[in-house]
């Protein structure tokens, strides 16, 4: 019996160590505002997601902004969520298969908007609202270095986040002063991913390597064990993505500290 209890205690200790976020020298917390998912967008209007028009609307309404960055074929940092162009522009091919000058010719959702450069987005926002920057990582990508080279000259408030722990590890090593967040979700239930890697990511078991400053978790999984332990035990802020109605927002309030929203105005 004692041996079983000892093993259980060791397993619990190892688990709590694995999910532990950064505890010391934490950066300042992000401003407590609502964050517009990919800008204050509507994909059936003249302000579709992750476009300058959507970001302008968010700024005018006083909302923070969540956005996604990735690289083009010629190494430009652009703002777009999907890795391919099918949904956004109705075209075949990956975003990193096109140089930027060609990408900018493709309308987003049939509007007069196109996939913008990250530098153009930062110029538009100009520090008026805080930013959550999600880095989309692909193998052997320079996305971390190129994104941070741009952010180094930005004077507004921002943080970075990614599903890929390697991005957070890079920031921990090279720019530890920058607020970094681990994105996660119930991959098995909501994304059909049942491999070991996605179990590790779901339960935040790489936190001991990356030491995130916040956990951004799917709002549908508000009772996720590791996320809640990080929040309650380690006082690590929790960010809900993506809240899509006032009712869902109310359901999440007791489980998260920040809220990324879309489809309504909080």
N, C-alpha and C positions, 0 to 999 in steps of 0.2 A: 504493500500500500504506500509506504513512504517513497519507494522508488518511483511509483507512478506519479505521485504528487511532485516529486523532484523533477521528473521529466516534463510534466505539465507546466511547472513553474518556469523551467528553462525555455520551453517553447513559447510561453506567453512573453517572457522577457525578450526573446529574440524577435518576436513579432513587434513589440512596442519599440524596440530599437530600430527595426527596419523602417517603420513608418514615421519615425521622428523627423519633423521639419527643422528648419533653422531655429535655434533657441537663443543665440547670442548675436550681438551686432546686427540686429535686424534693421532694415531700412524703414523709413517712415511709411505708414500705411497709406494706401491710395485714398483720395477723397471719397467721402460717403455720399455718392450720387448714384443715380440709375445710369446704366450703360446701354446705349443703343446698339443692338447686334448688327454689325456690318453697316452701321449708320442708321439714320431714321429713314428706312427704306420701304419701298413698296414695288415689287417686281412687275406690277401691272401699270406703273405710273412712269413719270419722267425722272424718277429718282430711285433706280434699282440698287440692289445691294452693292456695297463696297465701291461706290462711285462718288465722285466729287459732289454731285447734287445731293446724295444721301447724307454725306458728311456735313455739308453746309446746313441742311435742315436740322441735323442733330445739334450743331453749334448754336444755331439761332434759338433752339428750344432749351438750351442749357443742359443737355444730356452729355455724359461722358460717352466715349465711342470705343467699341470693340471692333477690331479689324484683323485681317489676315494678310501675311506677306509671303511671297515666294519669288523665285528667280526666273527670268526669261532665258532664252538661248544665249543671248549676248551678255548675261550677267547683271541685268538691271533688276532692281528690287521693285516689284509691282504689288498692288493690293488686289487680291482675289482669293476666294475660298477654295473652289474646286481646282484640282490639279489638271483637269482637262477642260475643253471649251464647249462641250456638248450642251450642257444646261444653260450656261451663261450666254453663249453666242450662237448656238445652233451649228457649230462646226466641229469637225473631227480633229483630234490631235491634242497633245499635252501643251500646257502653257510654256514649258521650258523647251519646246520644239520650235518656237517662233522667236525671232528678234522683236524687240519692243516696237520698232517702227511699223512692223507688220501687224502686231497685236492691236495697236491703237486704231487700226482701220476697222476693227470688228465691233459693231454695236452690241451693247449689253442689253439683253431682253428687248431688242428692237427699238431702243430709245436713242437719243442723241448722245448718250454717255458711252465711254469706253473704259477699259481697264486702266486705272491711273498708276503713275509712278508713285512710289512711297514718298519721294521728296515733294511731289506736288500736293499730296494729302497733308503733309506736315506744314507746308507753306500756307495752305488754306486754314488749317486749324489754328496754327500760330499760338499754341499754348492756352487758348481760350477755354478748353475743356480737357480733362484727363483722358489718356488713351490706354487701352489694353491691347497690346500687340501680340497676336498669335503667330508664331513662326511655323511655317509648313516645311518640314524637313524631308528631303529625299537623299538617298545614299550618295556620299561623296559631295554633298552640297556645301557651298560656301555661304549659306543663308545667314548663319550667325554673324560671321565677320562682316559681311556686306551690310546687313541690317544695322549693326552697331556702329559702323563707320558713319552711317547717315544719322543715327540717333545721337551720336557724340556732339553734334552741332545743334541739337534741338534743345530749346530752353523750357519747353513745357513739361508737365508732369506725365509720366508714363511708367508702365511696367511691361514685362514680357511674360509669355506663357507658351506652353507647347504640350502636345500629347507625348512627344518623344523625349524621354529622360535625358538623352544625350545633349539636347539643346540647353537644358537647365544645368547640366554638368559643365558645359562650356562656359556659361555665364558665371557659374560658381568659381571657376578657375580663373577666368580672365577679367570679369567685371563683377566682383562679389558685392559691390555697393548697390547694384541695381536690383530692384524688387522682381522676383521671379516666381512663377506659379506653375504648378503641375495640373494639367488637364486630365480628367478621367471620366469614366462612366461604367455602367454595367455592360461590358462588351458582349458577354455571353447572351444576356437576355435581349438587348436592344440592337445589337449589331451582328449577331450570329457568329461571333469570334470565340472559338472554344479551345484555342491553343494555350500553352503554358505562359507564353509571353503576355497574352492579354489578361490572364488571371493575375499575373504579377502586377501589371499596370492597373487593373481594377482595384486591387487592394493596396496600392501605393507602396509596394515593397521595395521600391528603389529610392525612397526618400532619404535613406541613410547615406546615399551617394550624392544626391543632388541638393538636399537640404532646402526645399522650397519655402517661400515666404507666405504663400497662400495655396489653397487647393480649389481649383475650379471644377465643379462636378455637375453632371447632368441633373437638372432639377427634378426629374422623375424619380431619382434614386436618393431622395432626401434623407433616408434612414441608413445610408451606406455606412457600414461599421468603421472602416478606416478613416473616412472623411470626418465622421462625427468624433472619433477619438482625437484626431488631430485638432479639431476645433475646441473640444471640451477639455481634454487633458493637456494639450500643448499650447492652447490659446492661439492657434493658427487660423487666420481668417478663411472663411469659406465663401466661394463665389458660385452662385446658381446660374447655369446656362441651360437652355435658353427659355426664359419664362414667356409664355405666349398668351396669357389672359390675366385679367384682374383676379379671378378665382384661383388660378395657379399661383399667382404671387402671394396671396394670403396663405395658401397651404404651405408655402416655403419659408415664411418669415421666421419661424422658430428654429429653422435648421441651417440658415445661411446668414451671412453678414452683408453681402453685396449681391446685386441682381443685374444680370444681362437680359434685356427684354427685346421682343419683336412683335409686331402685329397689333400693338395698342400703345397708349401713352399712360404710364403710371402717374 
